[in-house]
Amino acid sequence: MAGSTADLLPQELRILVAVAERGGFSAAATALGLTQSAVSHSVRGTEAKVGAVLFERGRSGAAPTPAGERAVALGRRILRMYEVLAAEARGAGRDTVEGVLRIAAFRSAALHLLPPALERLAARHPGIRPEVRVVREIGAGAAGEVAAGRADLGIATLGGSQDGPPGLLTGVLAQEAYRLVHPAGHPDPRGLPLMDWDENCGSYTRSWWRAQDWIPRATVKAEDDAMVLTMVGRGLGMAIMPELSLREATAAVDITDLGPGGPVRQVGYVTTTESASTLAVRDLIRELRSERG
């Protein structure tokens, strides 16, 4: 029978997270300055309180079970709120806050949306130290970083066919139209080979994409949108790219509208209910939204 999870201590959560991140009890013990037996005892106690097996033990280490993955993600988020509690309390009455603010964003958003927003945020809260992690919008993407407790706020693409992780709050920051980009002055850009990248495979473009009989199968898959843009500028093909990616376009390429029925994607913020109540995240969302104005 499970014990009370209300009895879980911060140190037990730190051990839980360390075992998951280090891949085993011994490595977690070394990282935390504890003995392996102390780590093992703590995890067994946590499992008893939760009422579920959280790790699969083996000769090669320990891997979280599905229950363990969920517990570790929530553990990170709870530990983060302990940190935020202190920062928020110190800033109470001064309408300011200091400390680390963790952000996950895909490349073009980190490059173009974040810097002006962070500049204004720093002017408002000089003590904030942003930590930005650039993640690929494949699989869990930036939303997954937030759900796993590794980021306080993510900038992600919204509106795909798959729902994001449950329990997250989202809001739209921008709606981007896709454009045809091709070598400058090319007489027949639609006859060129298609260049693409994995992150461009969102479901928000799929129905439109399938209906276009002029778009060939991609012959080149680049690492990211910047590489695609560079290769198009070198005359190696054409691409269909969102506006945010095209902010880096040079005179080497021409950009053509795909018409009123062309695909669009939504770019938005993702955060947790607990982080949404913090001053730093609230003000960052406000600054990001002001970019639309």
RAWO-V974420 format. One line per field, one symbol per residue. ss: DSSP state (H for helix, E for strand, L for the rest). A space follows every 10 residues. Layout:
ss=???
//
This chain:
ss=LLLLHHHLLH HHHHHHHHHH HHLLHHHHHH HHLLLHHHHH HHHHHHHHHH LLLLEEEELL EEEELHHHHH HHHHHHHHHH HHHHHHHHHH HLLLLLLLEE EEEEELHHHH HHLHHHHHHH HHHHLLLEEE EEEELLLLLL HHHHHHHLLL LLEEEEEELL LLLLLLLEEE EEEEEEEEEE EEELLLLLHH HLLEEEEHHH LLHHHHHHHH LLLLLLLLLE EELLHHHHHH HHHLLLLEEE EELLHHHHLL LLEEEEELLL LLLEEEEEEE EEHHHHLLHH HHHHHHHHHH LLL
//
